Amino acid sequence: MNLDLLSSISAATPLANLNAAQVRELQTALSSLGYGLDSDGILGPLTKSVWGRFKADNSLGEPDLIGPDSVGLLKQRLNGAGSDDVPPQAVNIVKTFEGYQVKAYQDTAGVWTIGYGTTKYPDGKTVAAGDTVTQAQAETYLAHDMLSCAQTLASTVPYWSAMNANQKSALISFGYNLGPGFYGGSDFNSITSALGGHRWTDVPRVMTLYSDPGESGHDGLLRRRIAEGDLWQGTGPFAAAA
């Protein structure tokens, strides 16, 4: 989507100054990102509210204004809509917390695991006792597993296309650890509610709920959840500039 009409805006402009065709183009773009708008060309309260939410989601001020910067970011998000690319931030945080294991081992749930947290090889065969892996093989398995995770999240998590790379990376790490199909799962009501309700400011706090309090691995999982929450907010060692 090229946003030809909105791209003609050369300076910060009140939404009220847009013509009907520009409003319709804006509504269509926001709807494509999952914000749920009818493209009727009418600048009503809902359209204003959704545009304000888009700007807030991307740390942009002045919710009643639209200009080259916000249009450019909107275009960037649209170009990434449906993308299943795995951001480098996601790879870095997963590799850090998973660690590289040459020999297969049983995780805390008793599942045989190898490399950077791989439990099933790309050919569908499960990891078994006695398996070994080179680092190059582990990298290949990791890339396969993370891409699969990202694809699942892109098809299940609301507003995925509207998220920046840091936010996607935080959820990829979360899903890689706890299962990419977590959204909507019976054990994941809190994060499902936060993401489905577009309460993005709640996500870092909610993530820490999934750290197995009282279990032996709690401290390590809590550190990971906190790091994912920081990454979601664009802070911490794994974040890239938004």
N, C-alpha and C positions, 0 to 999 in steps of 0.2 A: 504494500500500500504506500503510495508516494506522497500523500497529503499535499497535493499540488495547490489547493486553495489556501490551506493554512500556512504553507511554506511561503506564501507571498507576504505574510505579516513581517514587517521589518523592524518593529519595535514593540515593547510591552504595551499591550492593548487590552482594555476592559472587555470582558466577554460580551457585554451588552452591545459592543460595537460590531460584532460579527454579523454577517448577513446569513440568511437562512441556509444557503448552500454550504457555507463554512461550518455552521452549527451541525448540519447533517453529517459532514465529513468528520467532525470531531466526535460526534455520537457513534458513528460507525467504527471509528478507531478504538474508542474506549470499550465498546461492546466486544470487539475482536480480542481485547485483552482480558475479557471475563467480567467486566464491570456491569454488564447487563443494562443496556439502554436501548430504547426504541429510536430509530433514526428518522425522526419526524421533522427535523429542522427547526423545532421550537425550543428556545432557550428558557426552559422552566426550572423550577427549584431543584428537581432531581438531577438534571444535567449539570447545574452549577455545583451541586453537592458532590457528584461523582468526579468532576474535574478537580475540585478541591481535594478530594481523597487521593486522586492520582498524584497531585503535586505533593501532598503530605507524605505519601508512600515513598516518594523519591526525594524527600528533604528539600523541596522547593517551596519558597514562600509565596505570598500574594496569591491566594486561591482564586481571586476574581480576575486575575490577569492572565493573558496568554501572549507569548512572544517567541522569538527565534530559539531561545534556549529550551523552553519547555516543549515546543513543537519538535525540535531536534531530538530530545529525549523520547518523546512519544514515538517518533519514527524509529528510533533505535530499538525501543521495546517491541514495536510491531515487526521489525525485521528479524527479531529473535523469537517471535511467537511460534510455539510448537517446536522450538529447537531442543534437541536432546544432547547438545554438546555438554561435556563435563568441564566446568571451569577449573583452572589450575589450583584455585583456592581449595576446592573440594579434594583434589588429589593430595595436596599437601597435608590437610588436616587428617584425612583418613590414614595416610601412610604413617603419620606421626603417632597416632593413637593405636593403630593396629600393630605396627612394628613388623619386621620381616623375620619370618621363621622358616628355616631351611627344612626342618623335619615336621611331619604332621604331628599335631598335638590335639588333645581334647580341651575345648573351651569350657567355661563354667557350666554350660548346659549339657556337657558331654558330647558335643558335636565335633567330629574330627575336622581340623582346620589346618591350613598351610599358607605359606607366603604372606600376603597382606590381608589375611582374614578370609581367604577363599575356602568355601566349604563344598563347592561343586565346580568341576572343571567345565570349560566351554563345550565339551562334547556331551555333557550331561552326567558324566560319571562322578560319583561322590568321592571325596577325599577319604582315604583309608589309612589305618595304622601302617607305619613303615614307609609311607610315601615321602619322597624328598623332592625339592624343587630348586632350580637355579634362580638367581635374582632376575635374570632376563625373562624366564618363564613366569615368575611371580608378577613382574610388571605387566606382562601380557594378560594374565588372569585378572589382575586388578582392573586394567582398562576395560576388559569385557564386563566384569561385574559392576563397575561403576556406571558404564553406559546403560546397562540393563536397569540399574536402579534409577538413573535419571529419566529414562523413558517411562518407567512406571509412575514416577512422581509427576512427570509432565502430563500424563493422561488422567491422573486422579486428584491432584491437589488444586483447589480453586486458585485463580489469580496467578498461576505459575508463570505465565508469560509476562506478567507485570512486575515480577520480582527481578532485582538486580542479581549479578553473579554471586555476590557475597551471600545473599539470602538463599539462593538456590543451593549454594555450596553447603550452607549450614544444614539444610534439609537433606541433602544427599548424604552427608556424614551421618546424620541422625538415622536415616533410612538404611544406610549400609550397615549400621550397627544393630538396629532393631527390626529390620525387615522393611523393604521398600513399599509394601502394601499396608503400612501402618494406618494411613488415612482412612477413617471410617471404621477401624477395627474396634472390637468391644473393649480392648484394653487401652485404647488411645482416645478416650472421650475428650480429655482436656485439650490436647493439641488439635484434635479434629475440630473442636468448637472454636478455638482461637483462629485457626486458619480459615475455616468455613465462614466464620463471622467477620472475617477481615479485621480481627483485633490484633494487628501485627505487633503492637507495642507489648502485648502479653506473651508473645512467643518465647523470648529468652527465659522468662520466669517459668513458664509452663514446661519448657524442655527439662528443667532441673528436677521435675517430678519423676522423670524416667531414669532413675539412677540406682534402683534397687536398695533403698534404705534398709539397713539392718543386715544386708548380705556382705560377704567378704570382699566383693569387688566394688562396693559402694564408692569408696574414695576415688578410684580411678574413673569410674563412670561419671561421677559428679564433676570431676575436672573436665571430662570430655563435653558434658552438657553445658558447662559454663563457657568453655571455649567456643562451642557451637553458638551459644547465645551471643557472645561477643562478636563472632563472625557475622551473625544475622544483622547486628547493629552496625557493621562496618568498622569494628574496632578489634584490637588484639593482634597477635602476630600472624594470623592466617589471612587477614583481610587485605583486599586490594582497594585502591581508591575507587570510590563509586563513580 
